[in-house]
């Protein structure tokens, strides 16, 4: 039965997201309604003379480091107050994010999430109003890490 536009979409507290404009098809993300802004893990960045920024998105740290380089223009600089309580100034970029049936343009700040379980944090501003986050479920719109369905196999 097709979903009506206003029917709620339930996502898990952890999901895989895609950032197609940046060439990232699958990135582990924590969906955190306590965070206002979304953030993505970068390993390195350099500001270019034309106002653009080149940065290395860390897609995976273990078992093998996997990264991708992105070049984009920041939309703004923002002062973010992370869970540590120490304010940080961060560059913020706009790109397309996909989680299952959800596809929307979001703002992402660049930060080091080294050692964290998820490479990205999806804040509440990145989620449309009809999304519900289940605090006890994960990977509702993708396979869990280490599991792959065979072609044609139902979820």
WOVEN-V182346 format. One record per pair of residues at least 12 apart in sequence whose ideal C-beta (glycine too) atoms are under 10 Angstrom apart, sorted by sequence separation. I is the first residue (numbers start at 1). GAP is how many residues later the second one is. If there is no record, write none. Layout:
<<I & GAP> <I & GAP>>
This chain:
<<15 & 12> <16 & 12> <17 & 12> <43 & 12> <44 & 12> <45 & 12> <55 & 12> <56 & 12> <57 & 12> <77 & 12> <78 & 12> <80 & 12> <94 & 12> <95 & 12> <108 & 12> <109 & 12> <143 & 12> <15 & 13> <16 & 13> <27 & 13> <28 & 13> <42 & 13> <43 & 13> <44 & 13> <55 & 13> <56 & 13> <57 & 13> <77 & 13> <78 & 13> <93 & 13> <94 & 13> <95 & 13> <108 & 13> <142 & 13> <14 & 14> <15 & 14> <17 & 14> <27 & 14> <42 & 14> <43 & 14> <44 & 14> <55 & 14> <56 & 14> <76 & 14> <77 & 14> <78 & 14> <93 & 14> <94 & 14> <108 & 14> <109 & 14> <141 & 14> <14 & 15> <15 & 15> <40 & 15> <41 & 15> <42 & 15> <43 & 15> <54 & 15> <55 & 15> <76 & 15> <77 & 15> <92 & 15> <93 & 15> <108 & 15> <140 & 15> <13 & 16> <14 & 16> <15 & 16> <24 & 16> <41 & 16> <42 & 16> <54 & 16> <55 & 16> <74 & 16> <75 & 16> <76 & 16> <92 & 16> <93 & 16> <106 & 16> <107 & 16> <13 & 17> <14 & 17> <40 & 17> <41 & 17> <53 & 17> <54 & 17> <55 & 17> <74 & 17> <75 & 17> <76 & 17> <91 & 17> <92 & 17> <93 & 17> <106 & 17> <11 & 18> <12 & 18> <13 & 18> <14 & 18> <22 & 18> <40 & 18> <41 & 18> <43 & 18> <53 & 18> <54 & 18> <73 & 18> <74 & 18> <75 & 18> <76 & 18> <90 & 18> <91 & 18> <92 & 18> <107 & 18> <108 & 18> <12 & 19> <13 & 19> <40 & 19> <41 & 19> <52 & 19> <53 & 19> <55 & 19> <72 & 19> <74 & 19> <75 & 19> <90 & 19> <91 & 19> <106 & 19> <107 & 19> <11 & 20> <13 & 20> <41 & 20> <52 & 20> <53 & 20> <73 & 20> <74 & 20> <75 & 20> <89 & 20> <90 & 20> <91 & 20> <102 & 20> <106 & 20> <17 & 21> <19 & 21> <50 & 21> <52 & 21> <53 & 21> <72 & 21> <73 & 21> <88 & 21> <90 & 21> <105 & 21> <106 & 21> <43 & 22> <51 & 22> <52 & 22> <72 & 22> <104 & 22> <17 & 23> <44 & 23> <48 & 23> <50 & 23> <51 & 23> <70 & 23> <72 & 23> <88 & 23> <97 & 23> <99 & 23> <104 & 23> <43 & 24> <45 & 24> <102 & 24> <104 & 24> <42 & 25> <44 & 25> <45 & 25> <46 & 25> <48 & 25> <70 & 25> <97 & 25> <102 & 25> <103 & 25> <41 & 26> <43 & 26> <102 & 26> <47 & 27> <82 & 27> <99 & 27> <42 & 28> <99 & 28> <102 & 28> <78 & 29> <80 & 29> <82 & 29> <97 & 29> <102 & 29> <27 & 30> <40 & 30> <97 & 30> <101 & 30> <27 & 31> <28 & 31> <76 & 31> <78 & 31> <80 & 31> <100 & 31> <27 & 32> <28 & 32> <75 & 32> <77 & 32> <99 & 32> <22 & 33> <24 & 33> <26 & 33> <27 & 33> <74 & 33> <75 & 33> <76 & 33> <23 & 34> <25 & 34> <26 & 34> <22 & 35> <24 & 35> <74 & 35> <23 & 36> <55 & 36> <72 & 36> <74 & 36> <19 & 38> <53 & 38> <55 & 38> <72 & 38> <83 & 38> <82 & 39> <102 & 39> <19 & 40> <53 & 40> <70 & 40> <100 & 40> <101 & 40> <27 & 41> <37 & 41> <39 & 41> <99 & 41> <100 & 41> <99 & 42> <100 & 42> <37 & 43> <39 & 43> <80 & 43> <98 & 43> <99 & 43> <24 & 44> <36 & 44> <37 & 44> <47 & 44> <23 & 45> <35 & 45> <36 & 45> <37 & 45> <22 & 46> <23 & 46> <24 & 46> <45 & 46> <22 & 47> <23 & 47> <35 & 47> <22 & 48> <35 & 48> <19 & 49> <21 & 49> <22 & 49> <34 & 49> <42 & 49> <22 & 50> <19 & 51> <21 & 51> <32 & 51> <39 & 51> <57 & 51> <61 & 52> <37 & 53> <39 & 53> <40 & 53> <57 & 53> <61 & 53> <66 & 53> <38 & 54> <56 & 54> <58 & 54> <61 & 54> <37 & 55> <40 & 55> <55 & 55> <58 & 55> <61 & 55> <58 & 56> <61 & 56> <40 & 57> <53 & 57> <61 & 58> <38 & 59> <60 & 59> <59 & 60> <58 & 61> <59 & 61> <57 & 62> <58 & 62> <57 & 63> <45 & 65> <42 & 66> <42 & 67> <29 & 68> <31 & 68> <38 & 68> <39 & 68> <40 & 68> <42 & 68> <44 & 68> <37 & 69> <38 & 69> <39 & 69> <40 & 69> <41 & 69> <42 & 69> <43 & 69> <27 & 70> <29 & 70> <37 & 70> <38 & 70> <39 & 70> <40 & 70> <41 & 70> <42 & 70> <22 & 71> <24 & 71> <37 & 71> <38 & 71> <39 & 71> <40 & 71> <41 & 71> <42 & 71> <43 & 71> <21 & 72> <37 & 72> <39 & 72> <41 & 72> <42 & 72> <21 & 73> <22 & 73> <24 & 73> <25 & 73> <39 & 73> <40 & 73> <41 & 73> <21 & 74> <22 & 74> <37 & 74> <39 & 74> <41 & 74> <20 & 75> <21 & 75> <22 & 75> <41 & 75> <19 & 76> <20 & 76> <21 & 76> <19 & 77> <20 & 77> <39 & 77> <41 & 77> <42 & 77> <18 & 78> <19 & 78> <20 & 78> <40 & 78> <41 & 78> <18 & 79> <19 & 79> <40 & 79> <41 & 79> <17 & 80> <18 & 80> <39 & 80> <40 & 80> <41 & 80> <17 & 81> <18 & 81> <39 & 81> <40 & 81> <16 & 82> <17 & 82> <18 & 82> <38 & 82> <39 & 82> <40 & 82> <16 & 83> <17 & 83> <20 & 83> <30 & 83> <38 & 83> <39 & 83> <15 & 84> <16 & 84> <21 & 84> <37 & 84> <38 & 84> <39 & 84> <15 & 85> <17 & 85> <18 & 85> <37 & 85> <38 & 85> <60 & 85> <22 & 86> <30 & 86> <32 & 86> <35 & 86> <37 & 86> <38 & 86> <12 & 87> <15 & 87> <19 & 87> <30 & 87> <31 & 87> <34 & 87> <35 & 87> <36 & 87> <37 & 87> <38 & 87> <11 & 88> <12 & 88> <28 & 88> <30 & 88> <35 & 88> <36 & 88> <37 & 88> <38 & 88> <11 & 89> <17 & 89> <19 & 89> <28 & 89> <29 & 89> <30 & 89> <31 & 89> <32 & 89> <33 & 89> <34 & 89> <35 & 89> <36 & 89> <37 & 89> <38 & 89> <9 & 90> <10 & 90> <11 & 90> <28 & 90> <29 & 90> <30 & 90> <31 & 90> <32 & 90> <33 & 90> <34 & 90> <35 & 90> <36 & 90> <9 & 91> <11 & 91> <27 & 91> <28 & 91> <29 & 91> <30 & 91> <31 & 91> <32 & 91> <33 & 91> <35 & 91> <9 & 92> <27 & 92> <28 & 92> <29 & 92> <30 & 92> <31 & 92> <32 & 92> <9 & 93> <27 & 93> <29 & 93> <30 & 93> <31 & 93> <32 & 94> <33 & 94> <24 & 95> <31 & 95> <24 & 96> <31 & 96> <29 & 97> <3 & 98> <33 & 98> <33 & 99> <31 & 100> <33 & 100> <17 & 101> <19 & 101> <32 & 101> <16 & 102> <17 & 102> <31 & 102> <33 & 102> <14 & 103> <15 & 103> <17 & 103> <31 & 103> <14 & 104> <16 & 104> <31 & 104> <13 & 105> <15 & 105> <17 & 105> <15 & 107> <31 & 107> <14 & 108> <30 & 108> <13 & 109> <17 & 109> <11 & 111> <28 & 111> <28 & 114> <11 & 116> <26 & 116> <26 & 117> <28 & 117> <9 & 118> <15 & 118> <9 & 119> <26 & 119> <11 & 120> <13 & 120> <8 & 121> <9 & 121> <10 & 121> <11 & 121> <12 & 121> <13 & 121> <8 & 122> <9 & 122> <10 & 122> <11 & 122> <12 & 122> <13 & 122> <15 & 122> <16 & 122> <6 & 123> <7 & 123> <8 & 123> <9 & 123> <10 & 123> <11 & 123> <12 & 123> <13 & 123> <14 & 123> <15 & 123> <16 & 123> <6 & 124> <8 & 124> <9 & 124> <10 & 124> <12 & 124> <13 & 124> <14 & 124> <15 & 124> <17 & 124> <18 & 124> <5 & 125> <12 & 125> <13 & 125> <14 & 125> <15 & 125> <16 & 125> <17 & 125> <4 & 126> <11 & 126> <12 & 126> <13 & 126> <14 & 126> <15 & 126> <16 & 126> <3 & 127> <10 & 127> <11 & 127> <12 & 127> <13 & 127> <15 & 127> <16 & 127> <11 & 128> <12 & 128> <14 & 128> <16 & 128> <11 & 129> <12 & 129> <16 & 129> <10 & 130> <11 & 130> <12 & 130> <14 & 130> <9 & 131> <10 & 131> <14 & 131> <9 & 132> <12 & 132>>
